Amino acid sequence: MKVDNAWLVRQLERPKGRVDVVVDTDTYNEIDDQYALAYLIKSEDKLNLQAIYAAPFSNKKCALPGEGMEKSYEEIMRILTLMEREDLKKLVKRGSCEYLADASTPVPSEAARDLVQRAMEHTPENPLYVIAIAVITNVVSAILMKPEIKERIVVIWLGGQAHWWPENREFNLIQDITAARVLFGCGVPVVQLPCMGVVSQFRVSGPELEHHLRGKNKLCDYLVDVTVNEALEDQGNVTWSRIIWDVTAVAWLLDERFEKDCLVHSPVPEYDDQYALNSTNHLIKYVYHIERDQLLADLFEKLTK
């Protein structure tokens, strides 16, 4: 589709000052969403949290996407309890229980309807920032329900692999490739944080967690425990490090020191685990490097407040 690239370039500039955000998260899927959600909440000076959406997922933890969404909803509530933020629980909305059946039919949900409503309260000059750290079904469903919101939101999505990576079989993308194709093709302003080859740089080790987080507060102890347990279960040795992927999507809005990005032509995820790259496609913002040490220091400082 024809999109005004000059307009996209303006929309994809990092905002100055405090902005309204919503976050779409499959919080029970792994351990990184918990860090990202807490980091967002602890960044109130720059991020005005409007809503938290539970996203679907399906893997060894949850066989069906609806079960994954419900478990994520429960995990969001658990994090808010640990943070003693009961006031935020009213912002949590349940997302879809299934993935898109085709590229034109949305999956209705409380989250998608809430996103439409909040987006329509914003303007192109004052957009709503959508931090998406899960399968993109909820967000794309909202776009399909009300295409006008494309001009009123900026989507920051952690999904897909680096454009040079030999395959594109990434968890957030492959669960609903149809939704990902709509996202990259519809002309909404997108900031992409690719997983392998880029965000995979953002690792933390067990000794770092024990030193910086252990004993600081209930949330920090919980984060250390779930991270250690999952790392040892997955890798079975004491020399592990863990990628905390989703923190990087929040960080893009906070400080340009944390990440390097550039404008590229929007890729099209294909069904064969590859991108179709076309230099005539509209522009997106593409993160290509994470300043790991600086971002990790900021994360630890905020989590231990």
FIKEKOL-895889 format. One record per residue (C-alpha): x, y, z. Coordinates in steps of 0.2 Angstrom, whole numbers, plus 5000, padded with zeros to 4 digits. Layout:
REM residues N
XYZ
...
This chain:
REM residues 305
500050005000
500550184997
501150275013
501950445016
503750405021
504050585026
502550565038
503250405045
504950475048
504250605059
503150485068
504650365071
505650495080
505950465098
504750565108
505350705120
504450715137
503250605145
502150495133
500550385135
500950205133
500050035133
500949865134
500349705126
501249555135
501249365136
501849385154
501849195158
502749135143
504449165150
505349275163
505749435152
504049505152
504049525171
505649625170
504949735156
503249765164
504149815181
505349925171
503950015163
503050045179
504650105187
504850235173
503350345177
504350505174
504350465155
502950335153
501150365157
500450185158
498650185151
498349995150
499049825151
498449685139
498649505142
499249425125
498949245120
500349115117
500448925116
501948815119
502548685132
501848795146
500048815139
499348705125
498048835119
498249025116
496749065127
497548965141
499149065138
498249225138
497349185155
498949135163
499749295157
498349395165
498649305181
500549335180
500249525177
499149535193
500549435202
501849565197
500749715202
500449635219
502349615222
502549795217
501149845229
500249935214
498449885217
497950045208
498549975192
497549815192
496049905185
497049945169
497349755165
496249685150
496149515144
496649485126
496249365112
496049175114
496549135097
497549195082
497049285066
496049165054
496449285040
497149455036
495549545036
494549475051
495049535069
494949435084
493749535096
494349555114
494349675129
496149725125
495849755106
494249865110
495149955124
496649995112
495450065099
494550175111
496250245119
497050265102
495550365095
495750485110
497550525103
498050615088
499450605075
500350745084
500150655101
500150475097
499850325109
501350215110
501050025110
502449925117
502049755110
503149615118
502149465112
501249395097
500449545088
498649475087
497849595100
498649755091
498249695074
496449655078
496249835085
496949895068
495749785058
494349845069
494750035067
495950065053
495950255058
497050215073
498550185062
498850375062
498650385080
499850255087
501650205086
501950015088
503549965096
503649775093
504949645098
504749515085
505549425071
507449405069
508749515062
508549545043
510149465040
509849315051
509749145041
507949105046
506549205053
505749075065
505449185080
504149145093
503149305093
503149305074
502749125070
501249105081
500249225070
501249265054
499649325047
499549465060
501349505058
501149525039
499749645042
500749745054
502249765042
501149795027
499749915033
500750075035
500650095054
502250175061
503250025068
504850015078
505549835076
506649755089
507349595081
507649455092
509149345086
510549445080
510049605090
509049595106
510049425109
511449545115
510449595130
510949455143
511049445161
511949315172
511549225188
512949315198
512349485192
510549455197
511149385214
512249535217
511149675211
509349615215
509349485228
508649545245
508149725238
506249695238
504949565235
504849595216
506749575215
506849415224
505349345213
506249395197
507949315203
507049155208
506049135192
507549175181
508649055190
507448915190
507048935172
508848945167
509348795176
507948695170
508248745152
510148735152
510648625167
512248705172
512948845183
513748955169
512149015162
511649185156
509849235151
509249345137
507949465145
507249515128
505749625132
506549755142
507349825126
505549875119
505249985134
507050055134
506750125116
505650255123
506750305138
508450355131
509350355115
510950295124
510250125126
509950075108
510550115090
509250115076
508950165058
507650175045
507350035033
506049975021
504749865029
505049685028
503649555024
503749395034
503349245023
502649075028
504348995024
505249075039
506049205028
505849395025
505349465008
506349625007
505849754995
506649924993
504950004987
504049965004
503750105016
504950145030
505050075048
506250105062
507449955065
508449935080
510149855076
511149875092
510849865111
512049955123
511949815136
512949885150
512050055151
510349975149
510649845162
511249975175
509650075172
508549925174
509449875190
509350045197
507450055194
507049885200
507849905217
507150075221
